[in-house]
């Protein structure tokens, strides 16, 4: 089996990397926080001090990084992938960043003989750990086909979505749609509750309507139960990337912009310490006049 490199082994990356080990791949890893690689090392992964060292010890490199600048640094910075003298020349970046960044990094990396596949992951840490992520991959189709087993080790629903950068756009699009959906359902629940229709009742209505879906069911269950997971939601960041791209494209996206503003209200009010459903619930509790939103946690 191949030796793979994995850079960025936090909540999402750690689960993805662990599933590669379970699939039989040898792994070399790197993260700025050595403590988050310890679990993988206990499973047989080898730690390397830099992205360059990861590349030189592997046949291809994957990454799951939090920001645009982190991707630039891993690829083009001091000790970055582009400095490697031997080893991998394919980089599969799964980070939640914008299209402009991955295209710019790819342009520079190509000068050093690198090829890039751009991937995005749909799901949260639990899905990453379970190997049930949705993965959207863009870039050369032949490279996607050649390395499909790598993606299959990390996810269950895997799609090639066209040219390089499209996977980042798709991730932004999913976040934009999700933001609208979360805020919209929270708004309707809040409105109906004031009108005398309970959340449980309308949840049952939705279950028996054409509007029902897996995503709607998950949001409704969380709103009804108040089991809001405390975590940092990355949805506002991805929506922000989408809004920036829409501005450049001169395409109006008013619903996405309003949903983003509602997330901003939550952030400004200290109500953003939850996943997206919890944020939507708490921001609507705030703007509808509830100073202390009820909780069933």
N, C-alpha and C positions, 0 to 999 in steps of 0.2 A: 504493500500500500504506500501511497505517497506520504512524504513529509510535508506538512502544511505549516505555514506561519499564521499566527493570529495576534493582531495588535488591538488592544482595547478590550479588556476582559472584565468589565464592570457587570452590572445587572443583566443586560441583554447579551453582551459579548461573551460573558462567562458561561451562560447557558448554551449558547451556540457552539462555543469551543468544546464544552464538555461532551456534546453530542457527536462532534467529530471524532473525539477519542473513543467514544462508545462504538462508532462505526468502524473502528480499526485503524484510523489514521494516526501517524506519529505527529506530534505537535510541538512547535516551538512558539513561545509566547512573549509578549512585551506589554507592559502597562506602566504609566508614570507612577502608579501606586503599587508597589511590589506586593502589598498584602492581598490584593485582589487576584493575584496569580497563584497564591499558595495552594488553593484547593485543586487547581488544575495540575500543579506540580506534583501533588500527592497522588494524582491519577496517571502520572508518567510524563507530563509535559516538561519541557526544558525551558528555563527562563533565559532570555537574551537581553543584553543591556541596551540595545538600540534597534530601531527599525532596520537599519543597515545589516546588523548581525542576524536579525530574523530572516531577512531576504537571503543572505548568504548561506543559511543553514536549511533552506526549504526550497520546494519546487514551485510553490505559488503562495501568495500572501493574501490573507483576508484581514479586514479591519472593521471595527464597529466603534466609531468615535463620536463625541458629542457635538462638536462645532466645526464650522468651516475652517477656522484657523488650525484646529487640531489635524485635520486632513492635510492641509498645506504643509504643516510642520513634519508630519510623518513621511510625506512624499518628497518634499523639497528642502526641508530644513537640515541643520547640521546633524549628521548621523542618520539622515533619512534614507529612504529606499533608493533614491537615485544615486547614492554614493556607493552602492554595493558593486563589488567587482565581479562576483560570481553568483550562482544560484538563481533564484526566481526572477522571472521577467514578466509575470502576470500578477496583477493586483486586482482583487475583488473587493471593492469598498462598499460596505453595507450601511454606512453612516447616514444619519438624518441630517442632510445638508442641502444646499441649493444646487440647481443645475449649473449655474455659472461657475461655481467653484470646481465641480468635478470636471467640467470641460477645460477649464484653465489648467488644472493640475495635469490632466491627461496630455494636453498640448506640450507641456514641459517634459513630462515623463517619456513621451514618445521619442524625444531627442536622445534619450539614454537607452533606447531599445525596449522600453516597457510597453505592454498592452494593458488596458484596463477594462474590466467589466464593472458596471455600476449596478448595485443592488439596493433594494429597500425592503425592510421587514415590517409586516403588519402583525401586530400583537404586542404583548407586554412581557415582563420577565417570566411569568409563569408559562407562557407559550414557548418562550425561548428554551426554558429548562426542559419542557416536555417534548421539544422537537416538533411542535405543531404550528410554527409560524407560517404565515403567507409570505412568499418571497417573490418580488418583482425584479426582474433582471433585464438590463439593457446593455447594448454593445454588440460586438460581432456575434452573429448567431452561431457560427461554427464553434466559437469558444464556449458559448453557453451550452451547446450540445455536448461538447467534449467533457465539460466539467459538471454535467447534470448530477452525477452521483454525490458530489460535494454538497450541492444545494439540497438534495433529497435527504442527506444526513441531518439537516438543520430544520427543514420545513416540510409541510404536507401539501400545500397548494403553491405550485411554482409556475410562474408564467414569464415568458420572454416578451418584453413590451417595446421592442424596437431599438432605435439608435441610442448611443451613449447619452446619458442625461435624462432619458425618459423615465427611468426608475425613480429618480428624485422628484420629477414632476408628479408621477403617480402617487408617491407618498404624500406630497403636499396636497394633492387633490383629495385623497382619502381623509386627511386631517381636516380639510375645509368642509367636506361633506359631513364628517363626524361632528365637527363643532356646531354646524347648523342643526344637525339632528339632535344632539344633546340639549342644546339651548331651546330648541323648538319644543321638544317633549316636556322639558322642565317647565316651560312657559304654560303649556296647555294644562299640565297637571295642576300648577299653581292657580290658574284661572278657574278650572273646574272645581277645585277644592273650595274656593270662595263662593262658588255657586251652589254648593251642596252635593256635588258628585265626588265620591271618595276616589282616591288614587287606585285602590283595589278594584273598584267597580270599572273605572275606565281602562285599567290594565286588562281586565277580562273582555271589555269591548274590543280593544285592539287585537287581542288574541283571536277573536272571531271575526276579524275584518280583513279586507284586502291589503291593509297597511301593515299587517304583521310581517315580521322578518326576524332573523336571528339577532340582528343588531338592536332592533326595537325591543325585543324580548329582554335582552341583557340590560338595556338602559332602564326599562320599566321595573324589572326585578330589583335593581339596585335602588331606584327611587322609592319603591314601596317598602323595602326592607330597611332602608337607611344604612346599609352595610357599606359605607364609603371607605375605600382603601386609602390609608394615608400614604401618599407617594407624590413625587413631583411629576406633573403631567407635561409631556413634551409636545402636546397638541398645539398650544399657542405658538411655539417656535415654528413648527411646520406650517401652520396657517400663515404666520408672518412671512415666511419664504414665498408662499403662494401669492400673497398680496403684493409683495415686491415684484414678482414676475408679472403679475397682472398689470401693474403700473407701467412696467417697461413695454408690455405688449399693447397697452392702451385698451385693455378689455375691462369693462365694469364688472365687479363682483360684489354688489352691495350687501347681500346676505352674509357672505364670508367676512366682510369688513365689520358688520354689526356684531357677529358672533365673536370676532376678535376683540372688539371693544368691551363686550361683556366679560371676557376672560381678563381684560385689563382692569375692570372694576374689581374683580375678585382678587387680583394681584395687589392692587392698591389698598384693598381692605383687609389683607391678610387672610383671605378665604381660599387660597390656592394650594393648600397643602393636601390635596386629594387628587385622585384620578378625575377624568373629565366629568363623569356623572356627578360626583360629589361637588365639584366646582359649580356646575350648572345649578344644582339644587340650592347651594348656599348663596349664590349671587341672586337668584330669584327670591329667596327668602329675604335678602337684604333690600332689594329694590321695591319689594311689595310691602315693606314696613315692618317686617319681623326683625327686631334688634338681636334676638338670640334664637337663631334657627333651631327648631326642634331636632333632636337626634335620637335614633334608636340604637346607636352603637353601644 
